[in-house]
């Protein structure tokens, strides 16, 4: 079930939203929903990274080692 939300935006933000929705040929609600989803996903990743940084028992690996692990599968 979808629920609605109302929020206020600056004129500049509203104008940008309007322009992007026209460029995408999508409703403003679609653009807002996608932007919010992206923000939330990024924020969760940020919190996980921050938590791992604070965990003294979590080993830190180099980017070279990370690439090797990813390539290895």
Secondary structure, DSSP 8 states (H G I E B T S, - for coil): ----------HHHHHHHHHHHHHHTS-HHHHHHHHHHHHHHHHHHHHHHHHHHH-TTS----HHHHHHHHHH-
